[in-house]
Amino acid sequence: MIEAAIIFAATCYGLALLLNLWRIVVGPDSANRILALDTMVINLIALLVLYGIWRSTPMYFEAAMLIAMVGFVSTVAYCRFVLRGNIIE
């Protein structure tokens, strides 16, 4: 039963990734693209956690934590670049 739930959740997150990719391509401005990239990172983290549950190994949870940290830093850096024109002052 848990495998069916994991497959359903992974399918939903995969569809969400495709919709985020569409928002990045079609997005009317850079703010929408930044939010779509951040949401893609969150969906990727969810997929890694689901895969870790399916494989019953903690290695994927650690990878999800690393991607979360890199995703947060990259979102902040991209927002600072859009707002100020530079990242490091």
Secondary structure by P-SEA (a helix, b strand, c coil): caaaaaaaaaaaaaaaaaaaaaaaaccccaaaaaaaaaaaaaaaaaaaaaaaaaaccaaaaaaaaaaaaaaaaaaaaaaaaaacccccc
